């Protein structure tokens, strides 16, 4: 997956910001909290990680191409090795849910500010 394609999906949601971290990763946040990470260079380039519902974590990691995300699996993050192979609608839904899960953990005040 390329960064412009990911930006087209996530930039339409309120409060989304992005920036480079750890030298190789483009990190997307809402109110400073990560919800999606795209590796943009190095041997892992193109791999995409994001948060999923607790109940879907095992389901998704049983699918080919999905693995528990390194360092973040305990927080129910998955890594998709080739996100471009997913149907666009499915990828959009998974990323939207990741955004919603992270946004739901924000303070009520922060949630209201995003809605304004």
Residue pairs with C-beta under 8 A, 6 or more apart in sequence:
1 38
1 46
1 48
1 83
1 84
2 46
3 26
3 38
3 40
5 84
6 26
6 28
6 36
6 38
6 48
7 18
9 91
9 92
9 95
10 16
10 18
10 28
10 36
10 95
10 99
13 30
13 96
13 99
14 30
14 114
14 115
15 30
15 31
15 103
15 113
15 114
16 28
16 29
16 30
16 99
17 28
17 29
17 30
18 26
18 27
18 28
18 29
19 26
19 27
19 29
20 26
20 27
20 40
21 27
21 37
23 41
23 42
24 39
24 40
24 41
24 42
24 44
24 45
25 37
25 38
25 39
25 40
26 37
26 38
26 39
26 40
27 34
27 36
27 37
28 34
28 35
28 36
28 37
28 38
29 35
30 99
30 102
30 103
30 106
30 114
31 103
31 106
31 110
31 114
33 102
33 105
33 106
34 102
35 50
35 51
35 95
35 98
35 99
35 101
35 102
35 103
36 48
36 49
36 50
36 51
36 95
36 98
36 99
37 48
37 49
37 50
38 46
38 47
38 48
38 49
39 45
39 46
39 47
39 48
46 82
46 83
46 84
47 79
47 80
47 81
47 82
47 83
48 79
48 80
48 83
49 69
49 72
49 77
49 78
49 79
49 80
50 77
50 78
50 80
50 94
50 95
50 98
51 72
51 75
51 76
51 77
51 98
51 101
51 102
52 60
52 76
52 77
52 78
52 94
52 97
52 98
52 101
53 76
53 97
53 101
54 76
57 68
57 76
57 78
60 66
60 78
61 67
61 68
61 78
65 80
65 81
65 82
65 85
66 78
66 79
66 80
66 81
67 78
67 79
67 81
68 77
68 78
68 79
69 77
69 78
69 79
70 79
80 86
83 91
86 94
103 111
103 114
104 111
106 114
